[in-house]
Amino acid sequence: MIDILGYGLMGLGIVFWFWGTFPLLGLRSVLFKLHTLTVADTLGSMLIILGLLVKIPREWPLLILALISLMLWNTMLGYVLAYCSNNEDKS
């Protein structure tokens, strides 16, 4: 049962990766495409790490550190990109 849950989480993570890639082909703005891609990529990566956590519980400190790093890095990157994309005068 644990194997099925682990593989299911990892499979769902891969689905999120592909789901986030498809809007890149659309005609929307670059920032919308980037936002969709980063959110789907973050969720997909987190689900894959959770699947690994279920399958390899003895490695939980490293996997929890990976989850926290992923959440912090992608959040900060999103704020930096949003700030840099602002067209107003920053002086």
Secondary structure as GFF3:
##gff-version 3
##sequence-region A 1 91
A	DSSP	alpha_helix	2	21	.	.	.	ID=ss1
A	DSSP	three_ten_helix	22	25	.	.	.	ID=ss2
A	DSSP	alpha_helix	30	55	.	.	.	ID=ss3
A	DSSP	three_ten_helix	57	59	.	.	.	ID=ss4
A	DSSP	alpha_helix	60	85	.	.	.	ID=ss5
###
